[in-house]
Amino acid sequence: MNDQGDRERWHKREMERRFSSRPLFVSTAALFVSILGLPVTATAAERNKLGFVVESWYTGIYDTEYMEECPEGIVIGNDEIWFNGLSPEQKDIETGSGTLQVLDLPRRPNQYLRGPNGEDVCWHPESVIDPPMRTITGKYSFGLNLDGNTDGKATPNTCEHGNFQTPDGQVSGVDNQLYRLMGCVYGYRSEGYLEHHANRERQDESKGIILIDIANVDDTYNDESVEVSFYLSATSLHFDTSGRIVPYGSYQIVKDRYGDSVSGKIVDGVLTTESGDVVLPIYGNDGATEMVLRDFQIEMEISEDGTRAKGLWAGYRPVLDFWDHIQKVQHDVPVGQYSCPAMYVAAHELADGYPDSQTGECTALSSAFTFDAVAGFVIVEDVKSDAERLAENITSVRK
Amino acid sequence: MIHVFATLGVLLVLAGTAGAQSGEVPDGVYIEKSGAGAYFLTQEQQSLYWNEREVDSGEVTCLEECIEIWHPLRAEASDQSLGQWVVIKRPDGILQWAYQGKPLYTFINDTFPGARLGDGRARSWNVLFDPIDVPAGMTIEATVLGFVLADHRGRTLYTRTPSTATGKQKALEEPDHWTPFNAPWLALDQGEWSIKSLDGVARQWAYEGRLLFTYKKDSDSHDVHGHGLDEEWSAVILEPAPALPSWMTVQQIDLGLAYANEQGLTIYAPVDINAIKVAQTCPQECMQEFWRPILPKAGDSSVGNWVIVDNDNGQKQWSYKGQLLYTHTRDMKPGEMKGNGIGVGYRIGDGWRIIPVETGQRRSRS
């Protein structure tokens, strides 16, 4: 079914199956909602919607086998900078005569406490000056052209910056300064550990699970006007016996949290949206924070059978928001191999969006995140969740 | 001789010479009975604890610095072992009481009568607890609602307050959700537990005359998803969880259920304030910018682990298990948790943290 004609025909059949034969769609939805023990409302079943649960997502890092994009090499880690500043006698003490590794005590905490007054440099990144962070100099990146130009010159809403091309060469003017910042950090690259581990934690603990709700869908293959909303799931992931997320599970949203929406369209099975401000939950590596994205857009290709989707979301991430997350996952530093002070400086230098009205300095980093998703029923109706009911029960029983 | 006196609303039974649920106890040890079992206190009403690692290894390992925090329950040279209470000689020469093979301690931070602030510390310290006898095939589980009756797999047992239909009839109408908790053929009535046979075939357990069911959405022990459903179903709560201050609420945040103030704003406590001070991960200006102490109002009083204490500024401030409580200035509405992880430092889980609603741990005899 690689042929475009076959694909269109399949989607036409699928559309007919889902929407023309409404009783089937309704009954399927009702079945899953019923399994959850939730009342099925007419609006839940009749509204033409698509839903997806995000299975995994990654910072959009385009890396190559021989690291051509990082000609200076991998970013220097905090431990290495600290260690190089020690005298031979101190090195002997701090490493237990060479027996203590980077994650061992007391080497692990001491590598942070190198401010002039012994302060932690991740919480005082301006207290020391570290060697400049090695950043991406390559030509290609995942992402979108967020500012609309291809020369990278400053606009009223952006600062001058380098642009990328997509790896397939199809799109120029790609803005992704977060990639430029993080692309040479070992822990964020594909062979690194941090983001794989964060995805594993999200799945294992069913925390920080992002739901994508696409409303006003008349045609799953071509629809010029849909509404796309993003939520946090209140329901644990549904896995099959092999550990894969089961398509078409039902997921209740956490009410009154997240829920930002953008307008979009579906063209040949690919969802794209206009830009808008969106906040998404982040969970992983013991960090639970928020991802604020200004001028957020999403580009998502729905699989031919409708059970899966993949794509990327992009937008300008405020440096303060990014830095809040980096600080709260401080324990990632020795595993990911980077330096807080160097990253703090580079993040501000590379910021390319949302200039400060007073100083003119940009305050946000263009960014892109790749993701995979599985189809699901996103329940946004005002149904009391298990957690809400439990919260009420706790206060009533314990007072 | 039995002395009975009420403290903090709890019935304490001085059982120095009387048999109690847990049998005889040494002089100076008291039994605090609850719906789910019995706790043990010293004469100063300090809770007794045991350490899982010691029991697992069969060795006393809380020595030197450890016993400055965890005080061994000392025995005199003249004391004789009493049933399951045995006098042991520790490696440091101290004579110590052990119960059911568990060397016993008190916790230095239990500063008010009946406090159990040490329970769960270091994932190895447990308050000494002796659950009530339940029929074979049933257990007692700790949940967010308190100690509940559960089946052998730890799944909560429920009763239904009849309205238009009996629990049995209603359950049969909703077979997907409620499963009768059947009794084995050889089981007999026991105390509050009885066996009913509605259709002449199946024998179903009842508690205080009400039929028992499990709820299919309870996938794990500790789950109590069925409680309050249709305003008719109730978990069999043998002992409610420790009370909460009257102003406190429970909110759903990104990490699950957590405690919040009356406006629903998330409550935080620093895990290790000394580590924060040493690494200066949240110095004075950070404190002033981000954190607002939770101060008691007139008429507030300590409840369970939620205690009003004096802070460094001489103010009264709420604390939880010895940690001062704050709200975060960037949290604007219920559910937000922007303060979680501030000042974390090098250690995972350090810094300021939300206070999740505890699901509790199983209390068992073993």
Contacts between the chains, C-beta under 8 A, distances in Angstrom:
chain1	res1	chain2	res2	distance
A	34	B	176	8.0
A	36	B	217	7.9
A	37	B	176	7.7
A	37	B	177	6.0
A	37	B	217	5.9
A	108	B	346	5.5
A	109	B	279	7.4
A	109	B	345	7.2
A	109	B	346	4.4
A	109	B	347	7.6
A	112	B	279	6.8
A	112	B	345	7.3
A	112	B	346	5.6
A	113	B	278	8.0
A	113	B	279	6.0
A	115	B	280	7.5
A	117	B	280	7.3
A	118	B	280	7.5
A	119	B	279	6.8
A	119	B	280	4.0
A	119	B	283	7.9
A	120	B	279	4.0
A	120	B	280	6.2
A	120	B	281	5.0
A	120	B	345	6.2
A	120	B	346	7.9
A	122	B	281	7.8
A	123	B	279	7.4
A	123	B	280	7.0
A	123	B	281	4.4
A	123	B	282	7.1
A	123	B	286	7.9
A	123	B	343	6.8
A	124	B	280	6.9
A	207	B	254	7.1
A	207	B	255	6.3
A	207	B	256	7.7
A	208	B	254	6.7
A	232	B	254	6.2
A	234	B	252	7.1
A	254	B	252	6.0
A	254	B	254	7.5
A	254	B	335	7.2
A	256	B	333	7.3
A	256	B	334	6.9
A	256	B	335	6.0
A	257	B	253	8.0
A	257	B	254	7.1
A	257	B	335	4.8
A	257	B	336	7.9
A	281	B	254	5.4
A	283	B	254	6.8
A	283	B	255	7.8
A	286	B	341	7.9
A	286	B	348	4.9
A	286	B	349	6.3
A	287	B	341	6.2
A	288	B	254	5.4
A	288	B	255	5.4
A	288	B	337	6.8
A	288	B	340	5.9
A	288	B	341	7.1
A	289	B	338	7.9
A	289	B	341	7.3
A	290	B	338	7.5
A	324	B	338	7.7
A	327	B	341	7.7
A	327	B	342	7.7
A	327	B	344	7.3
A	328	B	340	7.5
A	328	B	341	3.4
A	328	B	342	7.1
A	328	B	344	5.8
A	328	B	351	7.7
A	329	B	341	7.8
A	329	B	344	7.9
A	330	B	344	5.2
A	330	B	345	6.6
A	330	B	346	6.6
A	331	B	344	7.0
A	331	B	346	6.0
A	331	B	347	6.8
A	331	B	348	4.8
A	385	B	252	7.3
A	386	B	217	7.4
A	386	B	225	5.1
A	387	B	252	4.5
A	387	B	256	7.1
A	387	B	257	6.0
A	388	B	252	6.2
A	389	B	225	7.8
A	389	B	228	6.1
A	389	B	229	7.9
A	390	B	144	6.6
A	390	B	224	6.9
A	390	B	225	7.2
A	390	B	227	7.8
A	390	B	250	7.9
A	390	B	257	6.4
A	391	B	249	7.8
A	391	B	250	4.1
A	391	B	251	6.5
A	391	B	252	6.1
A	391	B	257	5.7
A	391	B	357	8.0
A	392	B	228	7.3
A	392	B	250	7.9
A	393	B	144	7.9
A	393	B	145	6.2
A	393	B	224	7.2
A	393	B	227	5.3
A	393	B	228	5.1
A	394	B	144	5.4
A	394	B	145	6.6
A	394	B	241	7.6
A	394	B	244	7.8
A	394	B	250	4.8
A	394	B	257	7.3
A	394	B	357	6.2
A	395	B	244	7.0
A	395	B	248	7.5
A	395	B	249	6.2
A	395	B	250	5.5
A	396	B	228	7.9
A	397	B	145	4.9
A	397	B	146	6.8
A	397	B	237	6.8
A	397	B	240	5.5
A	397	B	241	7.1
A	398	B	145	7.6
A	398	B	146	7.7
A	398	B	240	6.1
A	398	B	241	5.4
A	398	B	242	7.1
A	398	B	243	5.4
A	398	B	244	4.8
A	399	B	243	6.5
A	399	B	244	5.8
A	399	B	246	6.3
